[in-house]
């Protein structure tokens, strides 16, 4: 395992958050120098977004699990 950290312009992060994790855009955009970080565990994705950690299932389109 490792940690993926993504920091870029807010519109790209909003698109990545929605496309990868299903978190739709909202009125609270990504702050300046904000980003997302995630790591894959055996059964979940641990995602750090909006100053908190979220544990979520793998997306349904992932055929192979870890």
PDB file of N, CA, C and O in Angstrom, chain B, residues numbered from 101:
ATOM      1  N   UNK B 101       0.787  -1.176   0.000  1.00  0.00           N
ATOM      2  CA  UNK B 101       0.000   0.000   0.000  1.00  0.00           C
ATOM      3  C   UNK B 101       0.836   1.251   0.000  1.00  0.00           C
ATOM      4  O   UNK B 101       2.004   1.264   0.389  1.00  0.00           O
ATOM      5  N   UNK B 102       0.210   2.265  -0.438  1.00  0.00           N
ATOM      6  CA  UNK B 102       0.791   3.594  -0.464  1.00  0.00           C
ATOM      7  C   UNK B 102      -0.314   4.614  -0.338  1.00  0.00           C
ATOM      8  O   UNK B 102      -1.486   4.267  -0.188  1.00  0.00           O
ATOM      9  N   UNK B 103       0.059   5.846  -0.399  1.00  0.00           N
ATOM     10  CA  UNK B 103      -0.905   6.939  -0.319  1.00  0.00           C
ATOM     11  C   UNK B 103      -0.812   7.736  -1.607  1.00  0.00           C
ATOM     12  O   UNK B 103       0.283   8.118  -2.019  1.00  0.00           O
ATOM     13  N   UNK B 104      -1.935   7.991  -2.242  1.00  0.00           N
ATOM     14  CA  UNK B 104      -2.003   8.870  -3.404  1.00  0.00           C
ATOM     15  C   UNK B 104      -2.469  10.234  -2.930  1.00  0.00           C
ATOM     16  O   UNK B 104      -3.489  10.346  -2.249  1.00  0.00           O
ATOM     17  N   UNK B 105      -1.725  11.269  -3.289  1.00  0.00           N
ATOM     18  CA  UNK B 105      -2.082  12.643  -2.936  1.00  0.00           C
ATOM     19  C   UNK B 105      -2.231  13.422  -4.232  1.00  0.00           C
ATOM     20  O   UNK B 105      -1.335  13.405  -5.076  1.00  0.00           O
ATOM     21  N   UNK B 106      -3.350  14.100  -4.393  1.00  0.00           N
ATOM     22  CA  UNK B 106      -3.620  14.857  -5.612  1.00  0.00           C
ATOM     23  C   UNK B 106      -3.946  16.300  -5.247  1.00  0.00           C
ATOM     24  O   UNK B 106      -4.910  16.576  -4.533  1.00  0.00           O
ATOM     25  N   UNK B 107      -3.124  17.210  -5.752  1.00  0.00           N
ATOM     26  CA  UNK B 107      -3.336  18.636  -5.536  1.00  0.00           C
ATOM     27  C   UNK B 107      -3.253  19.297  -6.900  1.00  0.00           C
ATOM     28  O   UNK B 107      -2.244  19.163  -7.592  1.00  0.00           O
ATOM     29  N   UNK B 108      -4.283  19.996  -7.288  1.00  0.00           N
ATOM     30  CA  UNK B 108      -4.323  20.657  -8.585  1.00  0.00           C
ATOM     31  C   UNK B 108      -5.381  21.746  -8.529  1.00  0.00           C
ATOM     32  O   UNK B 108      -5.857  22.098  -7.449  1.00  0.00           O
ATOM     33  N   UNK B 109      -5.744  22.270  -9.659  1.00  0.00           N
ATOM     34  CA  UNK B 109      -6.768  23.313  -9.694  1.00  0.00           C
ATOM     35  C   UNK B 109      -8.108  22.746  -9.240  1.00  0.00           C
ATOM     36  O   UNK B 109      -8.402  21.570  -9.455  1.00  0.00           O
ATOM     37  N   UNK B 110      -8.906  23.586  -8.617  1.00  0.00           N
ATOM     38  CA  UNK B 110     -10.142  23.128  -7.981  1.00  0.00           C
ATOM     39  C   UNK B 110     -11.090  22.407  -8.927  1.00  0.00           C
ATOM     40  O   UNK B 110     -11.703  21.415  -8.533  1.00  0.00           O
ATOM     41  N   UNK B 111     -11.230  22.873 -10.155  1.00  0.00           N
ATOM     42  CA  UNK B 111     -12.185  22.250 -11.064  1.00  0.00           C
ATOM     43  C   UNK B 111     -11.764  20.814 -11.399  1.00  0.00           C
ATOM     44  O   UNK B 111     -12.621  19.945 -11.561  1.00  0.00           O
ATOM     45  N   UNK B 112     -10.463  20.559 -11.503  1.00  0.00           N
ATOM     46  CA  UNK B 112      -9.994  19.204 -11.779  1.00  0.00           C
ATOM     47  C   UNK B 112     -10.211  18.290 -10.571  1.00  0.00           C
ATOM     48  O   UNK B 112     -10.588  17.128 -10.726  1.00  0.00           O
ATOM     49  N   UNK B 113      -9.971  18.815  -9.378  1.00  0.00           N
ATOM     50  CA  UNK B 113     -10.206  18.012  -8.172  1.00  0.00           C
ATOM     51  C   UNK B 113     -11.676  17.681  -8.001  1.00  0.00           C
ATOM     52  O   UNK B 113     -12.023  16.576  -7.583  1.00  0.00           O
ATOM     53  N   UNK B 114     -12.540  18.629  -8.319  1.00  0.00           N
ATOM     54  CA  UNK B 114     -13.978  18.367  -8.223  1.00  0.00           C
ATOM     55  C   UNK B 114     -14.364  17.244  -9.191  1.00  0.00           C
ATOM     56  O   UNK B 114     -15.160  16.369  -8.849  1.00  0.00           O
ATOM     57  N   UNK B 115     -13.798  17.275 -10.396  1.00  0.00           N
ATOM     58  CA  UNK B 115     -14.087  16.231 -11.382  1.00  0.00           C
ATOM     59  C   UNK B 115     -13.538  14.878 -10.927  1.00  0.00           C
ATOM     60  O   UNK B 115     -14.217  13.860 -11.063  1.00  0.00           O
ATOM     61  N   UNK B 116     -12.317  14.860 -10.389  1.00  0.00           N
ATOM     62  CA  UNK B 116     -11.739  13.608  -9.903  1.00  0.00           C
ATOM     63  C   UNK B 116     -12.531  13.044  -8.728  1.00  0.00           C
ATOM     64  O   UNK B 116     -12.786  11.841  -8.665  1.00  0.00           O
ATOM     65  N   UNK B 117     -12.918  13.912  -7.805  1.00  0.00           N
ATOM     66  CA  UNK B 117     -13.719  13.458  -6.650  1.00  0.00           C
ATOM     67  C   UNK B 117     -15.008  12.802  -7.112  1.00  0.00           C
ATOM     68  O   UNK B 117     -15.409  11.765  -6.584  1.00  0.00           O
ATOM     69  N   UNK B 118     -15.656  13.408  -8.099  1.00  0.00           N
ATOM     70  CA  UNK B 118     -16.923  12.865  -8.592  1.00  0.00           C
ATOM     71  C   UNK B 118     -16.690  11.591  -9.404  1.00  0.00           C
ATOM     72  O   UNK B 118     -17.380  10.592  -9.205  1.00  0.00           O
ATOM     73  N   UNK B 119     -15.724  11.627 -10.313  1.00  0.00           N
ATOM     74  CA  UNK B 119     -15.486  10.479 -11.184  1.00  0.00           C
ATOM     75  C   UNK B 119     -14.937   9.268 -10.465  1.00  0.00           C
ATOM     76  O   UNK B 119     -15.357   8.144 -10.740  1.00  0.00           O
ATOM     77  N   UNK B 120     -14.009   9.471  -9.552  1.00  0.00           N
ATOM     78  CA  UNK B 120     -13.382   8.349  -8.854  1.00  0.00           C
ATOM     79  C   UNK B 120     -14.185   7.869  -7.660  1.00  0.00           C
ATOM     80  O   UNK B 120     -14.260   6.666  -7.407  1.00  0.00           O
ATOM     81  N   UNK B 121     -14.791   8.802  -6.916  1.00  0.00           N
ATOM     82  CA  UNK B 121     -15.392   8.440  -5.632  1.00  0.00           C
ATOM     83  C   UNK B 121     -16.894   8.713  -5.539  1.00  0.00           C
ATOM     84  O   UNK B 121     -17.513   8.407  -4.519  1.00  0.00           O
ATOM     85  N   UNK B 122     -17.486   9.283  -6.589  1.00  0.00           N
ATOM     86  CA  UNK B 122     -18.921   9.526  -6.588  1.00  0.00           C
ATOM     87  C   UNK B 122     -19.361  10.656  -5.679  1.00  0.00           C
ATOM     88  O   UNK B 122     -20.537  10.729  -5.322  1.00  0.00           O
ATOM     89  N   UNK B 123     -18.444  11.545  -5.293  1.00  0.00           N
ATOM     90  CA  UNK B 123     -18.791  12.691  -4.450  1.00  0.00           C
ATOM     91  C   UNK B 123     -19.129  13.850  -5.379  1.00  0.00           C
ATOM     92  O   UNK B 123     -18.233  14.418  -6.003  1.00  0.00           O
ATOM     93  N   UNK B 124     -20.412  14.212  -5.484  1.00  0.00           N
ATOM     94  CA  UNK B 124     -20.802  15.245  -6.447  1.00  0.00           C
ATOM     95  C   UNK B 124     -20.299  16.628  -6.039  1.00  0.00           C
ATOM     96  O   UNK B 124     -20.094  16.898  -4.855  1.00  0.00           O
ATOM     97  N   UNK B 125     -20.102  17.501  -7.029  1.00  0.00           N
ATOM     98  CA  UNK B 125     -19.713  18.884  -6.722  1.00  0.00           C
ATOM     99  C   UNK B 125     -20.785  19.556  -5.866  1.00  0.00           C
ATOM    100  O   UNK B 125     -21.975  19.274  -6.009  1.00  0.00           O
ATOM    101  N   UNK B 126     -20.354  20.433  -4.991  1.00  0.00           N
ATOM    102  CA  UNK B 126     -21.297  21.190  -4.174  1.00  0.00           C
ATOM    103  C   UNK B 126     -20.832  22.638  -4.112  1.00  0.00           C
ATOM    104  O   UNK B 126     -19.854  23.007  -4.762  1.00  0.00           O
ATOM    105  N   UNK B 127     -21.519  23.446  -3.344  1.00  0.00           N
ATOM    106  CA  UNK B 127     -21.173  24.868  -3.277  1.00  0.00           C
ATOM    107  C   UNK B 127     -19.852  25.098  -2.559  1.00  0.00           C
ATOM    108  O   UNK B 127     -19.227  26.142  -2.746  1.00  0.00           O
ATOM    109  N   UNK B 128     -19.416  24.151  -1.746  1.00  0.00           N
ATOM    110  CA  UNK B 128     -18.146  24.271  -1.032  1.00  0.00           C
ATOM    111  C   UNK B 128     -17.035  23.668  -1.889  1.00  0.00           C
ATOM    112  O   UNK B 128     -16.824  22.455  -1.883  1.00  0.00           O
ATOM    113  N   UNK B 129     -16.335  24.519  -2.621  1.00  0.00           N
ATOM    114  CA  UNK B 129     -15.286  24.059  -3.520  1.00  0.00           C
ATOM    115  C   UNK B 129     -14.031  23.709  -2.735  1.00  0.00           C
ATOM    116  O   UNK B 129     -13.948  23.953  -1.531  1.00  0.00           O
ATOM    117  N   UNK B 130     -13.075  23.147  -3.417  1.00  0.00           N
ATOM    118  CA  UNK B 130     -11.790  22.798  -2.818  1.00  0.00           C
ATOM    119  C   UNK B 130     -11.063  24.087  -2.452  1.00  0.00           C
ATOM    120  O   UNK B 130     -10.968  24.984  -3.290  1.00  0.00           O
ATOM    121  N   UNK B 131     -10.547  24.210  -1.231  1.00  0.00           N
ATOM    122  CA  UNK B 131      -9.858  25.441  -0.831  1.00  0.00           C
ATOM    123  C   UNK B 131      -8.496  25.578  -1.514  1.00  0.00           C
ATOM    124  O   UNK B 131      -7.992  24.627  -2.111  1.00  0.00           O
ATOM    125  N   UNK B 132      -7.916  26.757  -1.420  1.00  0.00           N
ATOM    126  CA  UNK B 132      -6.596  27.028  -1.977  1.00  0.00           C
ATOM    127  C   UNK B 132      -5.588  26.038  -1.401  1.00  0.00           C
ATOM    128  O   UNK B 132      -5.523  25.850  -0.186  1.00  0.00           O
ATOM    129  N   UNK B 133      -4.813  25.417  -2.257  1.00  0.00           N
ATOM    130  CA  UNK B 133      -3.850  24.370  -1.904  1.00  0.00           C
ATOM    131  C   UNK B 133      -4.510  23.165  -1.229  1.00  0.00           C
ATOM    132  O   UNK B 133      -3.852  22.403  -0.520  1.00  0.00           O
ATOM    133  N   UNK B 134      -5.795  23.005  -1.452  1.00  0.00           N
ATOM    134  CA  UNK B 134      -6.493  21.835  -0.949  1.00  0.00           C
ATOM    135  C   UNK B 134      -6.268  20.663  -1.880  1.00  0.00           C
ATOM    136  O   UNK B 134      -5.668  20.815  -2.945  1.00  0.00           O
ATOM    137  N   UNK B 135      -6.734  19.529  -1.495  1.00  0.00           N
ATOM    138  CA  UNK B 135      -6.566  18.352  -2.331  1.00  0.00           C
ATOM    139  C   UNK B 135      -7.302  17.171  -1.752  1.00  0.00           C
ATOM    140  O   UNK B 135      -8.100  17.304  -0.823  1.00  0.00           O
ATOM    141  N   UNK B 136      -7.023  16.014  -2.313  1.00  0.00           N
ATOM    142  CA  UNK B 136      -7.565  14.763  -1.799  1.00  0.00           C
ATOM    143  C   UNK B 136      -6.406  13.788  -1.636  1.00  0.00           C
ATOM    144  O   UNK B 136      -5.408  13.866  -2.352  1.00  0.00           O
ATOM    145  N   UNK B 137      -6.547  12.890  -0.708  1.00  0.00           N
ATOM    146  CA  UNK B 137      -5.568  11.825  -0.508  1.00  0.00           C
ATOM    147  C   UNK B 137      -6.348  10.546  -0.236  1.00  0.00           C
ATOM    148  O   UNK B 137      -7.399  10.571   0.404  1.00  0.00           O
ATOM    149  N   UNK B 138      -5.823   9.435  -0.728  1.00  0.00           N
ATOM    150  CA  UNK B 138      -6.498   8.176  -0.454  1.00  0.00           C
ATOM    151  C   UNK B 138      -5.498   7.040  -0.428  1.00  0.00           C
ATOM    152  O   UNK B 138      -4.399   7.128  -0.976  1.00  0.00           O
ATOM    153  N   UNK B 139      -5.916   5.978   0.222  1.00  0.00           N
ATOM    154  CA  UNK B 139      -5.148   4.740   0.239  1.00  0.00           C
ATOM    155  C   UNK B 139      -6.132   3.587   0.125  1.00  0.00           C
ATOM    156  O   UNK B 139      -7.283   3.691   0.549  1.00  0.00           O
ATOM    157  N   UNK B 140      -5.671   2.499  -0.447  1.00  0.00           N
ATOM    158  CA  UNK B 140      -6.508   1.325  -0.618  1.00  0.00           C
ATOM    159  C   UNK B 140      -6.166   0.325   0.471  1.00  0.00           C
ATOM    160  O   UNK B 140      -4.997   0.024   0.711  1.00  0.00           O
ATOM    161  N   UNK B 141      -7.195  -0.185   1.127  1.00  0.00           N
ATOM    162  CA  UNK B 141      -7.011  -1.244   2.108  1.00  0.00           C
ATOM    163  C   UNK B 141      -7.594  -2.524   1.520  1.00  0.00           C
ATOM    164  O   UNK B 141      -7.997  -2.551   0.357  1.00  0.00           O
ATOM    165  N   UNK B 142      -7.636  -3.558   2.308  1.00  0.00           N
ATOM    166  CA  UNK B 142      -8.132  -4.836   1.796  1.00  0.00           C
ATOM    167  C   UNK B 142      -9.591  -4.756   1.353  1.00  0.00           C
ATOM    168  O   UNK B 142      -9.964  -5.360   0.347  1.00  0.00           O
ATOM    169  N   UNK B 143     -10.417  -4.018   2.091  1.00  0.00           N
ATOM    170  CA  UNK B 143     -11.849  -4.001   1.801  1.00  0.00           C
ATOM    171  C   UNK B 143     -12.425  -2.631   1.495  1.00  0.00           C
ATOM    172  O   UNK B 143     -13.577  -2.546   1.069  1.00  0.00           O
ATOM    173  N   UNK B 144     -11.680  -1.563   1.691  1.00  0.00           N
ATOM    174  CA  UNK B 144     -12.229  -0.210   1.573  1.00  0.00           C
ATOM    175  C   UNK B 144     -11.212   0.745   0.957  1.00  0.00           C
ATOM    176  O   UNK B 144     -10.031   0.429   0.818  1.00  0.00           O
ATOM    177  N   UNK B 145     -11.704   1.904   0.600  1.00  0.00           N
ATOM    178  CA  UNK B 145     -10.868   3.040   0.242  1.00  0.00           C
ATOM    179  C   UNK B 145     -10.922   3.993   1.424  1.00  0.00           C
ATOM    180  O   UNK B 145     -12.007   4.346   1.888  1.00  0.00           O
ATOM    181  N   UNK B 146      -9.775   4.408   1.910  1.00  0.00           N
ATOM    182  CA  UNK B 146      -9.701   5.431   2.954  1.00  0.00           C
ATOM    183  C   UNK B 146      -9.390   6.741   2.239  1.00  0.00           C
ATOM    184  O   UNK B 146      -8.316   6.900   1.658  1.00  0.00           O
ATOM    185  N   UNK B 147     -10.327   7.668   2.286  1.00  0.00           N
ATOM    186  CA  UNK B 147     -10.238   8.920   1.541  1.00  0.00           C
ATOM    187  C   UNK B 147     -10.197  10.089   2.508  1.00  0.00           C
ATOM    188  O   UNK B 147     -11.017  10.171   3.423  1.00  0.00           O
ATOM    189  N   UNK B 148      -9.243  10.998   2.310  1.00  0.00           N
ATOM    190  CA  UNK B 148      -9.180  12.225   3.096  1.00  0.00           C
ATOM    191  C   UNK B 148      -9.646  13.356   2.197  1.00  0.00           C
ATOM    192  O   UNK B 148      -8.990  13.692   1.211  1.00  0.00           O
ATOM    193  N   UNK B 149     -10.784  13.939   2.547  1.00  0.00           N
ATOM    194  CA  UNK B 149     -11.376  15.014   1.755  1.00  0.00           C
ATOM    195  C   UNK B 149     -12.169  15.920   2.691  1.00  0.00           C
ATOM    196  O   UNK B 149     -12.801  15.441   3.633  1.00  0.00           O
ATOM    197  N   UNK B 150     -12.138  17.200   2.441  1.00  0.00           N
ATOM    198  CA  UNK B 150     -12.858  18.181   3.267  1.00  0.00           C
ATOM    199  C   UNK B 150     -12.456  18.083   4.738  1.00  0.00           C
ATOM    200  O   UNK B 150     -13.309  18.147   5.623  1.00  0.00           O
ATOM    201  N   UNK B 151     -11.168  17.927   4.996  1.00  0.00           N
ATOM    202  CA  UNK B 151     -10.614  17.899   6.354  1.00  0.00           C
ATOM    203  C   UNK B 151     -11.122  16.749   7.212  1.00  0.00           C
ATOM    204  O   UNK B 151     -11.159  16.858   8.438  1.00  0.00           O
ATOM    205  N   UNK B 152     -11.511  15.655   6.584  1.00  0.00           N
ATOM    206  CA  UNK B 152     -11.921  14.483   7.360  1.00  0.00           C
ATOM    207  C   UNK B 152     -11.649  13.211   6.550  1.00  0.00           C
ATOM    208  O   UNK B 152     -11.490  13.252   5.330  1.00  0.00           O
ATOM    209  N   UNK B 153     -11.600  12.109   7.247  1.00  0.00           N
ATOM    210  CA  UNK B 153     -11.400  10.814   6.611  1.00  0.00           C
ATOM    211  C   UNK B 153     -12.746  10.159   6.356  1.00  0.00           C
ATOM    212  O   UNK B 153     -13.650  10.218   7.189  1.00  0.00           O
ATOM    213  N   UNK B 154     -12.865   9.536   5.197  1.00  0.00           N
ATOM    214  CA  UNK B 154     -14.066   8.802   4.813  1.00  0.00           C
ATOM    215  C   UNK B 154     -13.629   7.392   4.444  1.00  0.00           C
ATOM    216  O   UNK B 154     -12.644   7.214   3.728  1.00  0.00           O
ATOM    217  N   UNK B 155     -14.345   6.403   4.922  1.00  0.00           N
ATOM    218  CA  UNK B 155     -14.113   5.024   4.530  1.00  0.00           C
ATOM    219  C   UNK B 155     -15.244   4.634   3.593  1.00  0.00           C
ATOM    220  O   UNK B 155     -16.417   4.731   3.954  1.00  0.00           O
ATOM    221  N   UNK B 156     -14.895   4.193   2.392  1.00  0.00           N
ATOM    222  CA  UNK B 156     -15.939   3.886   1.419  1.00  0.00           C
ATOM    223  C   UNK B 156     -15.632   2.581   0.693  1.00  0.00           C
ATOM    224  O   UNK B 156     -14.489   2.125   0.651  1.00  0.00           O
ATOM    225  N   UNK B 157     -16.677   1.994   0.126  1.00  0.00           N
ATOM    226  CA  UNK B 157     -16.518   0.770  -0.649  1.00  0.00           C
ATOM    227  C   UNK B 157     -15.834   1.079  -1.973  1.00  0.00           C
ATOM    228  O   UNK B 157     -15.825   2.222  -2.430  1.00  0.00           O
ATOM    229  N   UNK B 158     -15.262   0.048  -2.582  1.00  0.00           N
ATOM    230  CA  UNK B 158     -14.689   0.207  -3.907  1.00  0.00           C
ATOM    231  C   UNK B 158     -15.808   0.497  -4.906  1.00  0.00           C
ATOM    232  O   UNK B 158     -16.916  -0.015  -4.743  1.00  0.00           O
ATOM    233  N   UNK B 159     -15.550   1.298  -5.928  1.00  0.00           N
ATOM    234  CA  UNK B 159     -16.580   1.571  -6.940  1.00  0.00           C
ATOM    235  C   UNK B 159     -17.035   0.275  -7.614  1.00  0.00           C
ATOM    236  O   UNK B 159     -16.256  -0.669  -7.745  1.00  0.00           O
ATOM    237  N   UNK B 160     -18.270   0.237  -8.030  1.00  0.00           N
ATOM    238  CA  UNK B 160     -18.828  -0.977  -8.613  1.00  0.00           C
ATOM    239  C   UNK B 160     -18.140  -1.363  -9.918  1.00  0.00           C
ATOM    240  O   UNK B 160     -18.179  -2.529 -10.312  1.00  0.00           O
ATOM    241  N   UNK B 161     -17.515  -0.406 -10.592  1.00  0.00           N
ATOM    242  CA  UNK B 161     -16.895  -0.709 -11.878  1.00  0.00           C
ATOM    243  C   UNK B 161     -15.501  -1.330 -11.737  1.00  0.00           C
ATOM    244  O   UNK B 161     -14.898  -1.717 -12.738  1.00  0.00           O
ATOM    245  N   UNK B 162     -14.985  -1.429 -10.514  1.00  0.00           N
ATOM    246  CA  UNK B 162     -13.698  -2.100 -10.313  1.00  0.00           C
ATOM    247  C   UNK B 162     -13.948  -3.600 -10.329  1.00  0.00           C
ATOM    248  O   UNK B 162     -14.647  -4.113  -9.455  1.00  0.00           O
ATOM    249  N   UNK B 163     -13.404  -4.298 -11.284  1.00  0.00           N
ATOM    250  CA  UNK B 163     -13.651  -5.735 -11.399  1.00  0.00           C
ATOM    251  C   UNK B 163     -12.841  -6.534 -10.387  1.00  0.00           C
ATOM    252  O   UNK B 163     -13.362  -7.464  -9.771  1.00  0.00           O
ATOM    253  N   UNK B 164     -11.587  -6.183 -10.212  1.00  0.00           N
ATOM    254  CA  UNK B 164     -10.713  -6.931  -9.310  1.00  0.00           C
ATOM    255  C   UNK B 164     -10.484  -6.144  -8.039  1.00  0.00           C
ATOM    256  O   UNK B 164     -10.140  -4.963  -8.090  1.00  0.00           O
ATOM    257  N   UNK B 165     -10.666  -6.769  -6.931  1.00  0.00           N
ATOM    258  CA  UNK B 165     -10.379  -6.136  -5.642  1.00  0.00           C
ATOM    259  C   UNK B 165      -8.961  -6.469  -5.247  1.00  0.00           C
ATOM    260  O   UNK B 165      -8.340  -7.362  -5.823  1.00  0.00           O
ATOM    261  N   UNK B 166      -8.453  -5.760  -4.277  1.00  0.00           N
ATOM    262  CA  UNK B 166      -7.080  -5.980  -3.818  1.00  0.00           C
ATOM    263  C   UNK B 166      -6.972  -7.324  -3.132  1.00  0.00           C
ATOM    264  O   UNK B 166      -5.893  -7.698  -2.672  1.00  0.00           O
TER     265      UNK B 166
END
